[in-house]
Amino acid sequence: MSESLFDIKKQPKVSIIVPVYNVEDYIEKCLDSLVNQTLKEIEIIVVNDGSTDSSLEKIEKFAQQDSRIIIINQENQGQGAARNSGLNIAKGEYIGFVDSDDYVDLDFYEKLYNAAKNNDADISAASILKHKKYKRFNLLYKKQICAKTTKDKIKVAKDRKGRFFYVWNRLYKNKFLKQENLAFSTGIYYEDVMFSAKAILAANMIICISNTYYHISS
């Protein structure tokens, strides 16, 4: 881990929200990929959703070494509520989500941020590489794509099985989320489906980029 190189008094370019519940075997790899991002102007909001294993202890060790990590402790309410808790305090110009048993390439947020910022896009998206049993791409962008129409936005958001509801391979403009009053459903499974659908339909543009990956590890 490295010490923070970002003045936390400034607005971060990206807020990364990580909901955590009993992931002691994965959380260190996840956080290691975040604190070592090439984009330094970030805040990492870790929402401990009532973990009963050693997850919180491991998170606290990272936070002691990196001032960009913010820890929220709450009783177990589910992933949707945990993400909403992070959204409520996020200060970043853009918002990203990472599941605590996954990780990202070290240039992931720099590339997503630059693409979104340079094109004034409400959403930017990257490829998804799944490591369960064997490596395969759930979603692969081979070149940069700008999608503006509803048809094109849905097309680029879909994976090889036609699923579009991922939130964690994307960056969202914070101002856009607030304007559209977007939040996650709570108390249900697949809490990201409605969030994703509403975001895709409302976004002015989804810009998709190549050569950086979100990794599903479990």
C-alpha positions in Angstrom: 0.0 0.0 0.0 1.1 3.6 -0.6 0.4 6.8 1.3 -2.2 9.1 -0.2 -0.8 11.6 -2.7 -4.1 13.6 -2.8 -5.1 16.5 -0.6 -8.4 15.2 0.9 -9.6 18.8 1.3 -10.0 19.1 -2.5 -12.9 17.6 -4.4 -11.9 14.1 -5.6 -12.3 13.3 -9.3 -13.8 10.0 -8.4 -15.5 8.5 -5.4 -15.3 4.7 -5.3 -18.0 3.0 -3.2 -17.3 -0.5 -1.9 -20.0 -2.4 0.0 -18.5 -5.0 2.3 -20.1 -8.0 4.0 -18.0 -11.0 5.2 -15.3 -11.0 2.5 -12.2 -11.5 4.5 -10.7 -13.7 1.8 -11.1 -11.0 -0.9 -11.1 -7.5 0.6 -7.3 -7.0 0.6 -6.9 -7.7 -3.1 -9.9 -5.4 -3.8 -8.5 -2.5 -1.8 -5.0 -3.0 -3.0 -6.2 -2.4 -6.5 -7.9 0.8 -5.5 -5.3 2.5 -3.3 -2.7 1.9 -6.1 -4.8 3.5 -8.9 -2.9 5.7 -11.3 -5.6 8.3 -10.7 -4.7 9.6 -7.3 -7.5 12.2 -6.8 -10.0 9.7 -5.5 -11.8 8.8 -2.3 -12.6 5.2 -1.4 -15.8 4.8 0.6 -15.9 1.4 2.2 -19.3 0.6 3.7 -19.0 -2.2 6.3 -22.5 -3.7 6.2 -22.4 -5.5 9.5 -19.6 -8.0 8.8 -19.0 -10.6 11.4 -15.6 -11.9 10.1 -12.3 -10.1 10.0 -13.2 -7.8 7.0 -13.4 -4.6 9.2 -10.0 -5.3 10.8 -8.4 -5.6 7.3 -10.2 -2.5 6.1 -9.0 -0.5 9.1 -5.4 -1.5 8.4 -5.7 0.0 4.9 -7.3 3.1 6.2 -4.4 3.7 8.7 -2.1 3.9 5.7 -4.2 5.8 3.2 -6.2 8.9 4.2 -8.4 8.6 1.1 -10.2 5.6 2.6 -13.5 6.5 4.5 -15.2 3.8 6.5 -18.9 3.7 7.2 -20.0 1.1 9.7 -23.7 0.1 9.7 -25.9 -2.8 10.7 -26.5 -5.4 7.9 -29.0 -3.9 5.5 -28.0 -5.4 2.2 -25.9 -4.3 -0.7 -28.4 -1.7 -2.1 -28.6 0.1 1.3 -24.8 0.0 1.6 -24.3 1.6 -1.8 -26.8 4.3 -0.9 -24.9 5.0 2.3 -21.8 5.6 0.2 -23.7 7.8 -2.3 -25.0 10.0 0.5 -21.5 11.2 1.4 -19.7 10.9 -1.9 -17.9 14.1 -3.0 -16.4 13.0 -6.2 -17.1 14.5 -9.6 -17.8 10.9 -10.8 -18.9 7.9 -8.9 -17.7 4.3 -9.3 -18.8 1.0 -7.6 -16.7 -2.0 -6.8 -17.9 -5.2 -5.2 -15.6 -6.2 -2.4 -14.8 -9.6 -3.8 -13.6 -8.1 -7.1 -10.8 -5.9 -8.3 -9.8 -3.5 -11.1 -6.8 -2.8 -13.3 -4.6 -0.1 -11.9 -5.4 2.4 -14.7 -9.1 1.6 -14.6 -10.4 4.8 -13.1 -7.9 7.1 -14.8 -9.1 5.8 -18.2 -12.8 5.9 -17.3 -12.5 9.4 -15.8 -10.6 10.8 -18.8 -13.0 9.4 -21.3 -16.1 10.6 -19.4 -14.6 14.1 -18.8 -13.2 14.7 -22.3 -16.5 13.7 -23.8 -18.8 15.2 -21.2 -20.5 11.8 -20.8 -22.8 10.9 -18.0 -21.5 7.3 -18.0 -18.3 5.7 -19.1 -17.8 1.9 -19.2 -15.0 -0.7 -19.4 -14.7 -4.4 -20.2 -15.5 -7.2 -17.6 -13.2 -10.2 -17.2 -14.5 -13.1 -15.2 -12.0 -15.4 -13.4 -14.4 -18.1 -12.1 -13.1 -21.6 -13.2 -11.4 -20.0 -16.3 -10.9 -16.6 -17.7 -13.5 -15.2 -20.1 -14.9 -11.8 -21.0 -18.5 -11.2 -19.9 -18.1 -7.9 -21.8 -15.3 -6.8 -24.1 -14.8 -3.4 -25.8 -12.2 -3.5 -28.5 -12.3 0.2 -29.3 -13.8 3.4 -28.0 -17.6 3.7 -28.6 -19.9 6.6 -28.1 -23.5 5.7 -27.7 -26.2 8.4 -27.5 -29.5 7.0 -28.7 -31.5 4.7 -26.5 -31.0 1.8 -28.9 -27.2 2.3 -29.0 -26.9 2.8 -25.2 -28.7 -0.5 -24.5 -26.6 -2.3 -27.2 -23.3 -1.3 -25.7 -24.4 -1.9 -22.1 -25.3 -5.6 -22.8 -22.9 -8.5 -22.1 -22.7 -11.6 -24.3 -25.8 -13.0 -22.5 -27.8 -9.8 -23.0 -27.5 -8.6 -19.4 -27.2 -4.9 -18.9 -27.6 -4.3 -15.2 -23.9 -4.1 -14.1 -23.0 -1.0 -12.2 -19.4 -1.8 -11.3 -17.7 -1.6 -14.7 -18.9 2.0 -15.1 -18.4 5.6 -13.9 -21.3 7.9 -13.4 -21.3 11.6 -13.3 -22.3 12.6 -9.7 -24.3 15.6 -10.9 -26.2 13.3 -13.2 -27.1 10.8 -10.5 -28.4 13.6 -8.3 -30.4 15.3 -11.0 -32.1 12.0 -11.9 -32.5 11.1 -8.2 -30.9 7.7 -8.8 -30.5 5.3 -5.8 -30.5 1.6 -5.3 -33.5 -0.5 -4.3 -33.2 -1.9 -0.8 -34.3 -5.2 0.8 -34.4 -7.1 -2.5 -32.0 -9.1 -4.7 -30.7 -7.7 -8.0 -30.9 -4.2 -6.5 -28.9 -2.8 -9.4 -31.3 -3.7 -12.2 -33.6 -0.6 -11.9 -30.7 1.7 -11.1 -28.9 0.5 -14.3 -32.0 0.7 -16.5 -32.9 4.2 -15.3 -29.3 5.4 -15.7 -28.8 4.0 -19.2 -32.1 5.6 -20.4 -31.4 9.0 -18.9 -27.7 9.3 -19.7 -26.8 11.8 -22.4 -24.1 9.4 -23.6 -22.3 6.2 -22.6 -18.7 6.1 -23.7 -17.1 2.7 -23.7 -13.3 2.3 -23.6 -10.8 -0.5 -24.4 -7.7 -2.0 -22.7 -8.7 -1.8 -19.0 -10.7 -4.3 -17.1 -13.0 -4.9 -14.2 -12.2 -8.3 -12.7 -14.9 -10.6 -11.2 -12.9 -13.0 -9.0 -15.6 -15.1 -7.4 
